[in-house]
Amino acid sequence: MVWAGNGARKGPGYNQPAVGEDGLRMRVPKRLVELKQRVEPTVKTFEWTWTTAVVFCVGLWFFILIFAVVVPSFWMYFAEQKLGWAGPSGGGSWALEIRDAIALGLSTGPLVTIVVAAVIMQNWRKRLRGVSTERPTGGYR
């Protein structure tokens, strides 16, 4: 590493251009770029039918049931029996507070993930279709 006259570092890995040779803003592995190019037409043209919506909702229901109910319950049993963090909440012990915080994160994490993923997918689809996000519901100005 060599210091330049203006105080910036000079050498491999420093002060790289923001746009690569292929026009992308950051260096993404070619495999991911190819995967994104394969998936984008499907995201752009996908439409829900009753069948796909029902099958998706059943799968989502199982995902929520397992990851928002079963996993936090398993954690509570594990923390009480194996780690010895037994007792009522709010007892003043830091271990009980950590146990409850982890259980809360395990139960709300999947729900937050679903909401965030839905917003990301919706915005990605709008961008691919060229729909304006200024007034998604329409209306007069």
N, C-alpha and C positions, 0 to 999 in steps of 0.2 A: 504494500500500500504506500502511495506517495501522496503528499499533500500538495495541492495546487496553490498558486499564488493568491487566489481569492478565498482561501480557507476551506475549500471543498476537497473532499477526498477524491483521489484519482486512481484508477486501476480497474481490474476486472470486477464487474458486479456493481460498480458505482456509477451514478449519473447515466444510466441506460435510457434510451429513448422510450417514451410511453407507448409508441405504436411499433409493433414488430414488422417483419417483412411481409407477413400475410394480411396486414391491415388491422389485426386485433389489438385491443388496448393493452392486454396483458398476455403474458406467455401462458397459454393453456395447452396441455398435451394434445397432440393431434387426434388421439383417440376420443377425447371428450368433444372436440370440435366436430368430428365426424358423427358422433352419437347425437349431438345437438341438431346437426343438419338433417339427420334421419328422423328425429322426433318432431321437429317443428311443423312439417306438413300435417302430421296427425293432430297436433295441438290446435293448429289453425282451423282445420275442417271438422273437428269432432263435434257431434251433436248428441245430446242425451235422448235416449228412447226410454220407454217405460221399463223395458227389460234390463238395459244397462244400468238404469238408475236404481232399480230394486236390487240387482245383484251387488252393485257398489255399496248400497246402504246396508245390506246384510253383512258384507265384509267389513265395513266401517264399524258396524255395531259390535262385531266380534273383536275388532281391534280395540275399541274403547272398553269393552267389557274386560278384556284380558289385561290391558296396560293401565287402565285407570282404576280398576277394582282389585284384580287378583294380585298384581305385582306389589302394590302398596300393602295389601294384607299380608302377603308373604314376608315383606320387609319388617312389618311390625312383629310378626311371630319370630322371625330370625333375630331381631334386635332384642327381644325379651328373653328368648330361650338360649341363644348362643352367645350373645354379647353381654347379657346380664343387665340390660337397660330396662328393667321392669319397674312399673309404678305408674301412678296417675300423672297426667300432664300438669305442668305448672307446679311441680313439687320443689322447684328451686335447683334441681340438678341439671348441669349443662348437658349431660348425656341424654336426658329425657327431652330436652329442647331440641337437640340435634336430631334425635330419633323422629320427633314429630315434624321437624322441618324437612327432613328427607322424605317422609311419607307424604307430606303435602306436595313437594316437588314431583314425586312419582305419580301422584293422582292428577295434578293439574297440567303437567308437562305434555301428555298426549293430546289433551284438549287444545292447548295453546298451539301445539305443533300443527294440528289439523286446521285451525283458523289461519295461521300464518301461511301454510302451504296453499290453502284455497285462495288467499289474496294474491300470492305470488303467481299462481297458475292463471288466475283471472286477468291480472295485469299483463302477463306474458301473452295470453291469447288476444287481448285487446291490441297490444302493440303489433302482433303479427297480422291482425286483420286491418290495422290502420284506423281503428275507432278512436275518436277523441275521448280523453278522460276528463275534459273540463266539465261537461254536463252529461254524465252517464245516463241520467233519467230523462233527458230532454228538457223541455220547458222554454219559455220565452226569456229574452234578455232584457 
